[in-house]
Amino acid sequence: MSDVFQEKKVLIEEIGLTLEERAGLAPLAARIYATLILSSNAGLTFDEIIEITAACKSSVSSNLNVLLQLDYVEFYTKTGDRKRYFKTSPNFVKNAMSHYGSLLKKELEVINKVRTFNQLNNPEKYYSDKTVGLMYQEHLIAQLESIDQKIQEISALQNQSI
């Protein structure tokens, strides 16, 4: 086994585990996506994905459909070739950032509810935790603003290349 192949295999696992955790993907879907990230822009055929992942056709098909629905991957066909070629979607980073922003917004809403509850029902705790709570709230707001800015920059870059 070549060093590059082994390195790619390890990286697919690492990316896959991260995607499972951050994006809530099933293990096979995460590994399929990781494989496509590390593949050429030409993409991979269904059969190549089956061979690389060593998974059964139905599992690969189901997980590819999930990735297609989430807009993580897209496919195209070549003239005269019935095979579908799967590759990463150019929208993935934007979608991932939007998803992460949604999680931060939910967390910020919970933090606000906790702070309001403590202010009304637990004033001594509210005032003793006030500085830390505000710092965390400010951190979340800054993260959300940064994510929104990057999404706008990505959109502008994608619009330029059209």
DOTORNU-785500 format. One record per residue (C-alpha): residue number from 0; chain; x, y, z. Coordinates in steps of 0.2 Angstrom, whole numbers. Example, Ala and Ser with C-alpha at 12.3 -4.5 7.8 and 13.67 -1.06 7.14 Angstrom:
residues 2
seq->0&mol->A&X->62&Y->-22&Z->39
seq->1&mol->A&X->68&Y->-5&Z->36
This chain:
residues 162
seq->0&mol->A&X->0&Y->0&Z->0
seq->1&mol->A&X->7&Y->17&Z->-5
seq->2&mol->A&X->10&Y->30&Z->8
seq->3&mol->A&X->-2&Y->42&Z->-1
seq->4&mol->A&X->-15&Y->29&Z->-1
seq->5&mol->A&X->-13&Y->26&Z->17
seq->6&mol->A&X->-13&Y->44&Z->21
seq->7&mol->A&X->-29&Y->47&Z->11
seq->8&mol->A&X->-37&Y->32&Z->20
seq->9&mol->A&X->-33&Y->40&Z->37
seq->10&mol->A&X->-38&Y->57&Z->32
seq->11&mol->A&X->-55&Y->50&Z->25
seq->12&mol->A&X->-58&Y->43&Z->42
seq->13&mol->A&X->-53&Y->59&Z->51
seq->14&mol->A&X->-64&Y->70&Z->40
seq->15&mol->A&X->-78&Y->57&Z->41
seq->16&mol->A&X->-78&Y->57&Z->60
seq->17&mol->A&X->-78&Y->76&Z->60
seq->18&mol->A&X->-93&Y->76&Z->48
seq->19&mol->A&X->-102&Y->64&Z->59
seq->20&mol->A&X->-100&Y->75&Z->74
seq->21&mol->A&X->-103&Y->92&Z->66
seq->22&mol->A&X->-115&Y->89&Z->53
seq->23&mol->A&X->-124&Y->74&Z->61
seq->24&mol->A&X->-121&Y->63&Z->46
seq->25&mol->A&X->-122&Y->44&Z->46
seq->26&mol->A&X->-105&Y->36&Z->46
seq->27&mol->A&X->-106&Y->30&Z->28
seq->28&mol->A&X->-112&Y->46&Z->22
seq->29&mol->A&X->-98&Y->56&Z->31
seq->30&mol->A&X->-85&Y->44&Z->23
seq->31&mol->A&X->-93&Y->45&Z->6
seq->32&mol->A&X->-92&Y->64&Z->7
seq->33&mol->A&X->-74&Y->64&Z->14
seq->34&mol->A&X->-69&Y->53&Z->-1
seq->35&mol->A&X->-77&Y->65&Z->-13
seq->36&mol->A&X->-68&Y->80&Z->-5
seq->37&mol->A&X->-51&Y->71&Z->-8
seq->38&mol->A&X->-55&Y->65&Z->-26
seq->39&mol->A&X->-53&Y->75&Z->-42
seq->40&mol->A&X->-65&Y->88&Z->-48
seq->41&mol->A&X->-71&Y->75&Z->-61
seq->42&mol->A&X->-79&Y->65&Z->-47
seq->43&mol->A&X->-82&Y->47&Z->-44
seq->44&mol->A&X->-95&Y->35&Z->-51
seq->45&mol->A&X->-107&Y->25&Z->-41
seq->46&mol->A&X->-96&Y->9&Z->-43
seq->47&mol->A&X->-80&Y->18&Z->-38
seq->48&mol->A&X->-88&Y->24&Z->-22
seq->49&mol->A&X->-94&Y->6&Z->-18
seq->50&mol->A&X->-77&Y->0&Z->-21
seq->51&mol->A&X->-68&Y->13&Z->-11
seq->52&mol->A&X->-80&Y->12&Z->4
seq->53&mol->A&X->-82&Y->-7&Z->3
seq->54&mol->A&X->-101&Y->-5&Z->7
seq->55&mol->A&X->-116&Y->-13&Z->-2
seq->56&mol->A&X->-125&Y->-4&Z->-16
seq->57&mol->A&X->-141&Y->-1&Z->-6
seq->58&mol->A&X->-131&Y->8&Z->8
seq->59&mol->A&X->-121&Y->18&Z->-4
seq->60&mol->A&X->-137&Y->23&Z->-14
seq->61&mol->A&X->-146&Y->28&Z->2
seq->62&mol->A&X->-132&Y->38&Z->9
seq->63&mol->A&X->-128&Y->47&Z->-8
seq->64&mol->A&X->-147&Y->51&Z->-9
seq->65&mol->A&X->-145&Y->59&Z->8
seq->66&mol->A&X->-130&Y->69&Z->3
seq->67&mol->A&X->-139&Y->75&Z->-13
seq->68&mol->A&X->-154&Y->81&Z->-3
seq->69&mol->A&X->-143&Y->90&Z->9
seq->70&mol->A&X->-134&Y->98&Z->-6
seq->71&mol->A&X->-117&Y->91&Z->0
seq->72&mol->A&X->-115&Y->83&Z->-17
seq->73&mol->A&X->-121&Y->84&Z->-34
seq->74&mol->A&X->-119&Y->73&Z->-50
seq->75&mol->A&X->-117&Y->75&Z->-68
seq->76&mol->A&X->-117&Y->63&Z->-83
seq->77&mol->A&X->-105&Y->63&Z->-98
seq->78&mol->A&X->-112&Y->63&Z->-116
seq->79&mol->A&X->-113&Y->45&Z->-122
seq->80&mol->A&X->-110&Y->38&Z->-104
seq->81&mol->A&X->-125&Y->32&Z->-93
seq->82&mol->A&X->-115&Y->33&Z->-77
seq->83&mol->A&X->-117&Y->47&Z->-65
seq->84&mol->A&X->-102&Y->56&Z->-58
seq->85&mol->A&X->-103&Y->62&Z->-40
seq->86&mol->A&X->-93&Y->77&Z->-34
seq->87&mol->A&X->-94&Y->89&Z->-19
seq->88&mol->A&X->-107&Y->103&Z->-21
seq->89&mol->A&X->-100&Y->121&Z->-22
seq->90&mol->A&X->-113&Y->125&Z->-9
seq->91&mol->A&X->-107&Y->114&Z->4
seq->92&mol->A&X->-96&Y->126&Z->13
seq->93&mol->A&X->-110&Y->139&Z->13
seq->94&mol->A&X->-122&Y->126&Z->19
seq->95&mol->A&X->-111&Y->120&Z->33
seq->96&mol->A&X->-108&Y->138&Z->39
seq->97&mol->A&X->-127&Y->141&Z->39
seq->98&mol->A&X->-130&Y->125&Z->48
seq->99&mol->A&X->-117&Y->130&Z->61
seq->100&mol->A&X->-124&Y->148&Z->62
seq->101&mol->A&X->-141&Y->140&Z->66
seq->102&mol->A&X->-134&Y->130&Z->80
seq->103&mol->A&X->-126&Y->146&Z->87
seq->104&mol->A&X->-142&Y->155&Z->86
seq->105&mol->A&X->-151&Y->141&Z->95
seq->106&mol->A&X->-138&Y->142&Z->109
seq->107&mol->A&X->-139&Y->161&Z->110
seq->108&mol->A&X->-158&Y->159&Z->112
seq->109&mol->A&X->-156&Y->147&Z->126
seq->110&mol->A&X->-142&Y->158&Z->135
seq->111&mol->A&X->-154&Y->173&Z->134
seq->112&mol->A&X->-168&Y->163&Z->141
seq->113&mol->A&X->-157&Y->157&Z->155
seq->114&mol->A&X->-151&Y->174&Z->159
seq->115&mol->A&X->-169&Y->181&Z->159
seq->116&mol->A&X->-175&Y->167&Z->170
seq->117&mol->A&X->-160&Y->170&Z->182
seq->118&mol->A&X->-163&Y->189&Z->182
seq->119&mol->A&X->-181&Y->187&Z->187
seq->120&mol->A&X->-180&Y->171&Z->199
seq->121&mol->A&X->-162&Y->170&Z->204
seq->122&mol->A&X->-155&Y->188&Z->205
seq->123&mol->A&X->-140&Y->183&Z->216
seq->124&mol->A&X->-135&Y->170&Z->203
seq->125&mol->A&X->-139&Y->182&Z->189
seq->126&mol->A&X->-128&Y->196&Z->196
seq->127&mol->A&X->-114&Y->184&Z->201
seq->128&mol->A&X->-113&Y->176&Z->184
seq->129&mol->A&X->-117&Y->192&Z->174
seq->130&mol->A&X->-100&Y->195&Z->167
seq->131&mol->A&X->-97&Y->178&Z->162
seq->132&mol->A&X->-114&Y->176&Z->154
seq->133&mol->A&X->-112&Y->192&Z->144
seq->134&mol->A&X->-94&Y->188&Z->138
seq->135&mol->A&X->-101&Y->171&Z->131
seq->136&mol->A&X->-116&Y->180&Z->124
seq->137&mol->A&X->-105&Y->193&Z->115
seq->138&mol->A&X->-94&Y->178&Z->109
seq->139&mol->A&X->-109&Y->170&Z->101
seq->140&mol->A&X->-114&Y->186&Z->93
seq->141&mol->A&X->-97&Y->189&Z->86
seq->142&mol->A&X->-96&Y->171&Z->79
seq->143&mol->A&X->-113&Y->173&Z->71
seq->144&mol->A&X->-108&Y->190&Z->63
seq->145&mol->A&X->-92&Y->182&Z->57
seq->146&mol->A&X->-101&Y->167&Z->49
seq->147&mol->A&X->-114&Y->179&Z->40
seq->148&mol->A&X->-99&Y->189&Z->33
seq->149&mol->A&X->-90&Y->174&Z->27
seq->150&mol->A&X->-106&Y->167&Z->19
seq->151&mol->A&X->-108&Y->184&Z->10
seq->152&mol->A&X->-90&Y->183&Z->4
seq->153&mol->A&X->-92&Y->165&Z->-2
seq->154&mol->A&X->-108&Y->170&Z->-12
seq->155&mol->A&X->-100&Y->185&Z->-20
seq->156&mol->A&X->-85&Y->174&Z->-25
seq->157&mol->A&X->-97&Y->161&Z->-32
seq->158&mol->A&X->-107&Y->174&Z->-42
seq->159&mol->A&X->-90&Y->181&Z->-50
seq->160&mol->A&X->-86&Y->164&Z->-57
seq->161&mol->A&X->-103&Y->161&Z->-65
